[in-house]
Amino acid sequence: MKHSLFLYIVMIVPILLFSQDNEKILQTQKEAIVSLSASKGFSLESLNEYLVQKFGMALPDLSRKYAAEVIRLFQSENPPVPITNSIQPATQQSDLKLPTRENDRGPILAQFLEVGMSKRFHLIDGNIIQGTILKIEDNICQLETAEGILKIPTKDILEETAEISKRDESRYIGPVIKETLETISIRSKYGDVTIGKKDIQDMNRFHGGKLVPWAEEKKRFYRGAVSLTDIFDDPTAFPLEANAMYISGLSVGYGFTDRFMVHTSFGNNFSGDLNLRPLWQFYNERTATSRAGIAIGANIYSRHDMASVLANRIRYIRRKSDHLLLNDPLLLNISIDQVMNLEYKNAFFSTLYIVYSKLWSQETGRGEMGYHIGIKTNTLPFLRDNILNNSYEWTNENANAFPFRIWAAFEYDLTKNLKFAAEVWADNAYRYRTLSEVRQDYISDSTPFVLDAKNGEYRTVDVDFGFLYAVNDSFRIGVHFREAYFVFFWRILEL
């Protein structure tokens, strides 16, 4: 089985590496072009105008080949120069002379300053000030801030430009004139545009001509880096992002769209039980500070080992001759195979669930918190009458009538990279098992990478909590105090 896992990885890695080479402009190429063009007097808008005239596309749409050509042009003896200064100063003071660049290779100074602008102002000395412009006189901006009124020379304020791609694939480029927690306003030569942050797919900012990628903007800890598709063993209503793939300790998954993903348990696949686990988020509500969704999902198995399903329910099975329950100490030497009808040893089996999730930003801006509520059942009732042999029968307990699992989970961002999670559930087939029992089941038994052993202590209601840590943008690890104890999540591809 270990050799099978090795071969599986050997086969999939070249495919993933090949698919990543999609010829899209590299982030390092984009940064180099912005830096080189700024040194030649280009603003972001004039750079995009030049690229559209020269190559028929703006900076984000360039291929790696064209990006390399643009870099070569800017490094040549006769580099491009801006045709016109497409961004004109705007102020309520008609006699104001706005600052120009002190030299061609220095940072780009603000070309748009006007009364009423409210945002973070980046200064040439590295200071960042949140405030609103009250007045502009004699090239001095009076900023109202939480610390009081500050007087800042206009020549010390860097230009801030945003390049925003919305979820509907429209794109806007221009100086930032106002920003709140929920919206950002930019000025284009066609008019001012206010965009809701909930509609933003991607955004790059330029402070004084220096590119600050969208990934860097997120380091303000507006949202934690650990985004969960499940909490421990139970799913959330938030699928994997589109065109991303992951490997965890038990499964592999792929996001086809922002609302639909499919994953599969590779351990079951290696054992001959081919399976698919689709999840579809059919309801989505998003604002700048919160997000909620409802999703339905299923785990569909082609040849599922029904012994593992019955092992979770031996307290509901009794011997007909003496009515002893299968978990009675006198029957511990009887295996599940001796109880079941072997014609149903492997059968088509599935679980179905629905889950509601809601997350919201904390008022301090330090990450998110939220909850997830779900209910799950399975198709065992359709097999119940036939799955046991003639010597055993199901009890008539009400708890056995309908397979169910109901869970409520909570998550909280402690830091940008560290998340706390807790869960409580009611499950009429749940068994508590120790770490050593889980390790033995996962690694050393006849079905490695599948948690299906028959041992454990039956508990209908239980709780769990743990911590998840984002090592980097791709790799997460976690620890909690119930099966499976340790978790990891490795996002190995994002097209």
Secondary structure per residue as TSV (DSSP state, phi and psi in degrees):
chain	resnum	aa	ss	phi	psi
A	1	M	-	360.0	-38.5
A	2	K	H	-63.9	-36.1
A	3	H	H	-64.9	-36.3
A	4	S	H	-63.7	-41.1
A	5	L	H	-64.1	-40.8
A	6	F	H	-61.5	-45.5
A	7	L	H	-63.5	-37.6
A	8	Y	H	-60.6	-45.5
A	9	I	H	-67.3	-41.3
A	10	V	H	-60.3	-37.1
A	11	M	H	-74.4	-37.3
A	12	I	H	-83.4	-30.6
A	13	V	H	-62.1	-47.0
A	14	P	H	-60.2	-35.1
A	15	I	H	-63.2	-44.2
A	16	L	H	-65.4	-43.3
A	17	L	H	-63.7	-39.1
A	18	F	H	-65.1	-41.3
A	19	S	H	-70.7	-21.3
A	20	Q	H	-72.9	-21.9
A	21	D	-	-81.6	76.2
A	22	N	-	-102.6	9.8
A	23	E	-	66.0	11.3
A	24	K	B	-73.4	148.4
A	25	I	-	-54.4	135.6
A	26	L	-	-77.7	151.7
A	27	Q	H	-61.3	-38.1
A	28	T	H	-65.8	-35.0
A	29	Q	H	-66.5	-41.3
A	30	K	H	-61.8	-44.6
A	31	E	H	-63.2	-40.5
A	32	A	H	-64.5	-42.4
A	33	I	H	-64.5	-43.9
A	34	V	H	-62.2	-43.8
A	35	S	H	-65.7	-46.6
A	36	L	H	-64.6	-42.1
A	37	S	H	-67.8	-37.5
A	38	A	H	-62.4	-36.3
A	39	S	H	-67.9	-18.1
A	40	K	T	-100.0	7.5
A	41	G	T	95.4	8.8
A	42	F	-	-84.1	137.0
A	43	S	-	-88.1	171.8
A	44	L	H	-62.1	-39.4
A	45	E	H	-67.9	-44.2
A	46	S	H	-68.4	-31.2
A	47	L	H	-62.7	-46.4
A	48	N	H	-65.7	-36.2
A	49	E	H	-62.3	-41.8
A	50	Y	H	-64.3	-44.1
A	51	L	H	-65.2	-37.8
A	52	V	H	-65.1	-41.3
A	53	Q	H	-67.3	-38.2
A	54	K	H	-83.0	-43.5
A	55	F	H	-119.1	-5.4
A	56	G	S	80.8	13.5
A	57	M	S	-155.9	154.2
A	58	A	-	-81.0	173.9
A	59	L	G	-54.3	-47.4
A	60	P	G	-64.6	-19.9
A	61	D	G	-93.9	-4.7
A	62	L	-	-65.2	147.4
A	63	S	B	-85.1	169.4
A	64	R	H	-61.4	-37.0
A	65	K	H	-63.8	-48.3
A	66	Y	H	-67.5	-35.8
A	67	A	H	-61.9	-41.7
A	68	A	H	-62.4	-36.9
A	69	E	H	-66.5	-40.7
A	70	V	H	-63.9	-43.2
A	71	I	H	-60.4	-42.2
A	72	R	H	-61.3	-41.1
A	73	L	H	-62.9	-44.0
A	74	F	H	-71.4	-21.0
A	75	Q	T	-95.1	-0.9
A	76	S	S	-77.3	174.2
A	77	E	S	-69.1	-25.2
A	78	N	S	-122.1	74.6
A	79	P	-	-71.5	159.0
A	80	P	-	-62.6	153.9
A	81	V	-	-129.2	149.7
A	82	P	-	-64.1	135.6
A	83	I	S	-70.7	-46.8
A	84	T	S	-141.1	160.1
A	85	N	-	-88.1	95.8
A	86	S	-	-74.4	-14.0
A	87	I	-	-104.0	116.0
A	88	Q	-	-98.1	142.4
A	89	P	-	-58.6	144.2
A	90	A	B	-134.9	123.2
A	91	T	-	-156.3	157.5
A	92	Q	S	-81.5	-10.0
A	93	Q	-	-96.8	106.8
A	94	S	T	-65.9	-27.8
A	95	D	T	-93.7	8.9
A	96	L	-	-73.9	129.7
A	97	K	-	-102.5	108.0
A	98	L	-	-73.4	151.8
A	99	P	-	-68.6	153.2
A	100	T	-	-113.5	175.9
A	101	R	-	-66.7	134.7
A	102	E	S	-72.1	-30.7
A	103	N	S	-154.6	163.5
A	104	D	T	-64.7	-21.9
A	105	R	T	-106.0	4.6
A	106	G	S	-84.9	175.7
A	107	P	-	-65.9	153.6
A	108	I	-	-82.8	124.4
A	109	L	B	-87.3	160.1
A	110	A	-	-61.7	129.0
A	111	Q	S	-104.7	-12.7
A	112	F	B	-121.7	109.4
A	113	L	-	-138.2	128.5
A	114	E	-	-152.2	157.0
A	115	V	T	-60.5	133.8
A	116	G	T	102.7	-15.7
A	117	M	-	-60.7	130.4
A	118	S	E	-134.8	111.6
A	119	K	E	-174.6	-168.6
A	120	R	E	-88.5	126.9
A	121	F	E	-102.6	124.0
A	122	H	E	-95.4	127.4
A	123	L	B	-103.1	160.1
A	124	I	T	-65.8	-23.1
A	125	D	T	-91.8	6.1
A	126	G	S	99.7	-10.8
A	127	N	-	-68.4	147.8
A	128	I	E	-126.8	123.5
A	129	I	E	-125.4	127.8
A	130	Q	E	-92.5	122.6
A	131	G	E	-173.4	-175.3
A	132	T	E	-129.0	134.0
A	133	I	E	-74.2	120.0
A	134	L	E	-91.7	-35.3
A	135	K	E	-160.2	148.3
A	136	I	E	-127.8	114.8
A	137	E	E	-139.9	133.0
A	138	D	T	52.5	44.5
A	139	N	T	60.7	28.3
A	140	I	E	-122.0	125.7
A	141	C	E	-93.9	128.0
A	142	Q	E	-95.9	112.8
A	143	L	E	-104.3	128.5
A	144	E	E	-89.2	119.1
A	145	T	E	-125.8	172.7
A	146	A	T	-64.6	-21.6
A	147	E	T	-92.7	-4.6
A	148	G	E	128.1	-167.9
A	149	I	E	-89.6	123.4
A	150	L	E	-112.2	143.0
A	151	K	E	-111.5	115.0
A	152	I	E	-124.0	126.0
A	153	P	E	-59.6	138.2
A	154	T	G	-61.8	-27.5
A	155	K	G	-72.2	-7.6
A	156	D	G	-97.5	-3.7
A	157	I	B	-98.5	125.4
A	158	L	B	-80.9	149.7
A	159	E	-	-67.8	136.3
A	160	E	E	-120.7	116.2
A	161	T	E	-120.7	143.6
A	162	A	E	-119.9	142.6
A	163	E	E	-118.5	106.9
A	164	I	E	-115.6	127.1
A	165	S	E	-109.5	123.7
A	166	K	E	-89.9	166.8
A	167	R	T	-66.0	-22.7
A	168	D	T	-88.2	11.9
A	169	E	S	75.4	7.0
A	170	S	-	-79.8	157.3
A	171	R	E	-139.4	140.3
A	172	Y	E	-130.2	142.1
A	173	I	E	-134.7	130.9
A	174	G	E	170.8	173.9
A	175	P	E	-67.5	143.4
A	176	V	E	-80.7	125.3
A	177	I	E	-111.9	-18.9
A	178	K	E	-162.1	145.8
A	179	E	E	-149.6	135.8
A	180	T	-	-126.0	-177.7
A	181	L	S	-62.6	-27.7
A	182	E	S	-106.3	-22.7
A	183	T	E	-137.5	161.4
A	184	I	E	-136.8	135.4
A	185	S	E	-114.7	131.9
A	186	I	E	-126.2	158.2
A	187	R	E	-108.6	122.9
A	188	S	E	-111.6	169.5
A	189	K	T	-72.8	-3.4
A	190	Y	T	-101.8	-4.6
A	191	G	E	135.7	171.3
A	192	D	E	-80.8	141.3
A	193	V	E	-125.6	127.8
A	194	T	E	-109.4	124.2
A	195	I	E	-119.4	129.6
A	196	G	E	-72.1	132.6
A	197	K	G	-64.3	-24.5
A	198	K	G	-65.7	-19.0
A	199	D	G	-95.4	-1.4
A	200	I	E	-82.7	126.2
A	201	Q	E	-89.1	-41.1
A	202	D	E	-155.2	144.9
A	203	M	E	-149.1	129.6
A	204	N	E	-114.6	141.8
A	205	R	E	-116.2	155.9
A	206	F	E	-130.2	114.5
A	207	H	E	-105.7	109.9
A	208	G	T	63.3	27.5
A	209	G	T	89.3	-5.4
A	210	K	E	-92.7	128.0
A	211	L	E	-73.6	130.1
A	212	V	E	-118.2	102.5
A	213	P	-	-63.0	161.9
A	214	W	H	-56.1	-37.8
A	215	A	H	-62.8	-36.2
A	216	E	H	-70.4	-36.9
A	217	E	H	-59.8	-35.7
A	218	K	G	-69.2	-13.5
A	219	K	G	-70.0	-4.8
A	220	R	G	-69.2	-2.7
A	221	F	T	66.0	38.2
A	222	Y	T	-72.2	-27.9
A	223	R	S	-147.9	138.1
A	224	G	-	-64.4	157.9
A	225	A	S	-80.2	-20.4
A	226	V	-	-89.7	99.3
A	227	S	-	-100.3	127.5
A	228	L	-	-104.8	127.5
A	229	T	S	-89.1	-16.7
A	230	D	E	-153.9	157.1
A	231	I	E	-112.6	110.0
A	232	F	T	60.0	-112.5
A	233	D	T	-102.1	-0.8
A	234	D	E	-109.0	136.4
A	235	P	E	-74.8	156.4
A	236	T	-	-101.2	177.1
A	237	A	S	-89.5	7.2
A	238	F	-	-106.5	107.2
A	239	P	-	-74.7	171.5
A	240	L	-	-62.3	147.7
A	241	E	-	-63.0	157.6
A	242	A	T	-59.6	140.2
A	243	N	T	64.1	26.3
A	244	A	E	-116.3	149.9
A	245	M	E	-130.0	149.2
A	246	Y	E	-141.5	159.3
A	247	I	E	-126.3	131.9
A	248	S	E	-118.2	-171.7
A	249	G	S	-67.1	-21.3
A	250	L	S	-124.1	-16.2
A	251	S	E	-148.9	167.2
A	252	V	E	-123.7	137.7
A	253	G	E	-137.3	159.2
A	254	Y	E	-144.1	133.9
A	255	G	E	-93.4	112.6
A	256	F	S	-78.9	-39.3
A	257	T	S	-139.2	179.5
A	258	D	S	-68.7	-10.3
A	259	R	S	-122.3	-0.6
A	260	F	E	-140.4	128.3
A	261	M	E	-138.5	159.9
A	262	V	E	-133.7	135.0
A	263	H	E	-132.6	168.7
A	264	T	E	-145.8	144.8
A	265	S	E	-84.0	108.7
A	266	F	H	-71.0	-25.4
A	267	G	H	-62.2	-45.8
A	268	N	H	-63.5	-39.0
A	269	N	H	-61.2	-42.6
A	270	F	H	-64.1	-25.8
A	271	S	T	-89.6	6.6
A	272	G	T	92.2	-0.2
A	273	D	-	-98.9	79.4
A	274	L	-	-61.7	136.5
A	275	N	E	-148.8	150.8
A	276	L	E	-130.6	144.5
A	277	R	E	-132.0	81.0
A	278	P	E	-77.2	150.3
A	279	L	E	-137.4	130.1
A	280	W	E	-125.6	121.0
A	281	Q	E	-88.7	101.4
A	282	F	E	-90.1	-11.2
A	283	Y	E	-131.6	133.2
A	284	N	E	-142.5	132.2
A	285	E	E	-133.0	125.7
A	286	R	E	-137.5	131.9
A	287	T	-	-123.0	-177.6
A	288	A	S	-67.5	-24.5
A	289	T	S	-118.3	1.5
A	290	S	E	-153.3	162.9
A	291	R	E	-151.3	143.6
A	292	A	E	-144.1	155.2
A	293	G	E	-162.0	157.8
A	294	I	E	-124.9	131.9
A	295	A	E	-132.6	150.3
A	296	I	E	-117.9	150.5
A	297	G	E	-153.0	169.7
A	298	A	E	-149.5	149.2
A	299	N	E	-114.1	111.2
A	300	I	E	-111.1	120.3
A	301	Y	E	-114.8	136.7
A	302	S	E	-82.7	-41.4
A	303	R	E	-138.9	67.6
A	304	H	E	-75.5	140.7
A	305	D	E	-73.3	101.3
A	306	M	H	-70.9	-14.6
A	307	A	H	-62.2	-37.1
A	308	S	H	-68.4	-31.3
A	309	V	H	-71.1	-43.9
A	310	L	H	-68.0	-31.0
A	311	A	H	-60.5	-28.1
A	312	N	T	-78.7	-6.6
A	313	R	T	-131.3	24.0
A	314	I	G	-67.8	-17.6
A	315	R	G	-75.1	-7.8
A	316	Y	G	-106.8	7.9
A	317	I	E	-115.7	134.3
A	318	R	E	-132.9	156.3
A	319	R	E	-81.9	133.5
A	320	K	T	-65.6	-34.5
A	321	S	T	-66.8	-36.6
A	322	D	T	-132.3	3.2
A	323	H	-	60.6	23.9
A	324	L	-	-75.8	134.6
A	325	L	B	-70.1	151.3
A	326	L	T	-66.7	-21.2
A	327	N	T	-92.3	9.5
A	328	D	S	-66.8	140.2
A	329	P	G	-54.6	-28.0
A	330	L	G	-71.2	-17.0
A	331	L	G	-112.6	12.8
A	332	L	T	-64.3	-23.6
A	333	N	T	-81.5	-1.8
A	334	I	-	-91.5	124.1
A	335	S	-	-81.4	163.7
A	336	I	G	-63.9	-35.9
A	337	D	G	-62.7	-27.4
A	338	Q	G	-77.1	-12.3
A	339	V	T	-99.3	-34.4
A	340	M	B	-92.8	160.7
A	341	N	-	-76.6	111.9
A	342	L	G	-66.1	-12.9
A	343	E	G	-65.7	-21.0
A	344	Y	G	-110.2	20.8
A	345	K	S	-55.4	-45.8
A	346	N	E	-122.1	125.9
A	347	A	E	-143.7	160.3
A	348	F	E	-68.2	128.3
A	349	F	E	-147.4	148.0
A	350	S	E	-152.0	155.9
A	351	T	E	-118.1	150.1
A	352	L	E	-129.1	144.0
A	353	Y	E	-152.9	163.2
A	354	I	E	-137.9	140.5
A	355	V	E	-142.4	140.2
A	356	Y	E	-113.5	133.7
A	357	S	E	-131.2	144.4
A	358	K	E	-145.3	130.7
A	359	L	E	-128.4	145.8
A	360	W	E	-143.5	152.6
A	361	S	E	-75.5	141.1
A	362	Q	-	-72.3	151.4
A	363	E	T	-60.3	-29.2
A	364	T	T	-74.8	-11.1
A	365	G	S	84.0	-0.5
A	366	R	S	-88.2	73.4
A	367	G	-	82.0	-161.6
A	368	E	E	-124.7	164.6
A	369	M	E	-144.5	161.8
A	370	G	E	175.1	-173.2
A	371	Y	E	-143.3	163.9
A	372	H	E	-140.2	133.3
A	373	I	E	-130.1	129.6
A	374	G	E	-147.1	164.9
A	375	I	E	-140.1	140.7
A	376	K	E	-136.0	146.4
A	377	T	E	-141.2	-176.5
A	378	N	E	-147.4	-179.3
A	379	T	S	-95.0	15.9
A	380	L	G	-56.7	-38.2
A	381	P	G	-54.7	-27.8
A	382	F	G	-75.4	-16.3
A	383	L	T	-109.5	-8.4
A	384	R	H	-56.6	-42.7
A	385	D	H	-69.5	-18.5
A	386	N	H	-115.4	-13.6
A	387	I	H	-78.3	-22.8
A	388	L	B	-94.5	149.1
A	389	N	-	-79.8	-179.4
A	390	N	T	-69.7	-12.4
A	391	S	T	-90.7	-7.8
A	392	Y	E	-132.5	159.2
A	393	E	E	-149.8	164.2
A	394	W	E	-81.9	147.3
A	395	T	-	-75.1	171.3
A	396	N	-	-101.4	17.4
A	397	E	-	-62.1	140.1
A	398	N	G	-61.7	-33.5
A	399	A	G	-64.3	-17.5
A	400	N	G	-95.0	-7.2
A	401	A	S	-67.3	-35.0
A	402	F	S	-140.0	117.3
A	403	P	-	-65.3	129.9
A	404	F	-	-148.7	154.0
A	405	R	E	-143.9	123.0
A	406	I	E	-119.6	129.1
A	407	W	E	-136.3	153.3
A	408	A	E	-135.3	125.6
A	409	A	E	-124.3	153.3
A	410	F	E	-131.6	139.9
A	411	E	E	-135.4	149.9
A	412	Y	E	-150.6	128.4
A	413	D	E	-80.4	110.9
A	414	L	S	-77.2	-43.6
A	415	T	S	-138.9	-177.5
A	416	K	S	-62.0	-34.0
A	417	N	S	-105.4	-6.5
A	418	L	E	-122.1	127.3
A	419	K	E	-123.2	140.1
A	420	F	E	-101.4	138.1
A	421	A	E	-138.3	144.8
A	422	A	E	-141.9	155.0
A	423	E	E	-151.5	144.7
A	424	V	E	-130.0	144.1
A	425	W	E	-149.1	159.5
A	426	A	E	-123.3	123.6
A	427	D	E	-146.5	118.7
A	428	N	T	-81.1	10.8
A	429	A	T	-133.8	20.3
A	430	Y	-	-85.7	139.3
A	431	R	E	-127.8	134.5
A	432	Y	E	-86.3	132.3
A	433	R	-	-132.5	147.7
A	434	T	-	-76.6	167.7
A	435	L	H	-59.6	-42.2
A	436	S	H	-66.2	-36.1
A	437	E	H	-66.9	-40.1
A	438	V	H	-67.4	-43.3
A	439	R	H	-59.1	-44.4
A	440	Q	I	-60.9	-42.4
A	441	D	I	-67.3	-40.3
A	442	Y	I	-75.4	-34.8
A	443	I	I	-111.2	-43.2
A	444	S	I	-102.6	-10.4
A	445	D	S	-87.1	-169.0
A	446	S	S	-76.6	-10.8
A	447	T	S	-127.0	77.1
A	448	P	T	-63.6	151.1
A	449	F	T	69.8	10.2
A	450	V	-	-127.1	128.2
A	451	L	-	-92.2	96.6
A	452	D	-	-144.6	16.8
A	453	A	-	-69.8	162.5
A	454	K	S	-94.3	-8.7
A	455	N	-	-79.7	170.7
A	456	G	S	129.5	164.5
A	457	E	E	-101.2	125.4
A	458	Y	E	-76.2	128.5
A	459	R	-	-140.9	124.6
A	460	T	S	-74.4	-38.3
A	461	V	E	-119.8	136.3
A	462	D	E	-156.4	170.7
A	463	V	E	-132.8	162.7
A	464	D	E	-155.0	154.2
A	465	F	E	-152.6	162.5
A	466	G	E	-175.3	-170.4
A	467	F	E	-132.8	143.3
A	468	L	E	-125.0	137.6
A	469	Y	E	-126.5	131.3
A	470	A	E	-91.1	104.8
A	471	V	S	-65.8	-40.7
A	472	N	S	-155.1	-167.2
A	473	D	S	-67.3	-15.3
A	474	S	S	-112.2	-25.4
A	475	F	E	-120.3	128.0
A	476	R	E	-125.1	145.3
A	477	I	E	-130.6	157.8
A	478	G	E	-154.8	159.3
A	479	V	E	-138.3	138.5
A	480	H	E	-146.2	-175.2
A	481	F	S	-115.7	17.7
A	482	R	S	-134.7	170.0
A	483	E	T	-52.2	127.3
A	484	A	T	-103.4	12.9
A	485	Y	-	73.7	-55.2
A	486	F	E	-117.0	139.6
A	487	V	E	-133.9	151.7
A	488	F	E	-144.6	155.9
A	489	F	E	-142.0	116.9
A	490	W	E	-120.9	110.4
A	491	R	E	-86.0	109.5
A	492	I	E	-101.6	-4.9
A	493	L	E	-155.4	136.1
A	494	E	E	-145.3	107.6
A	495	L	-	-80.1	360.0
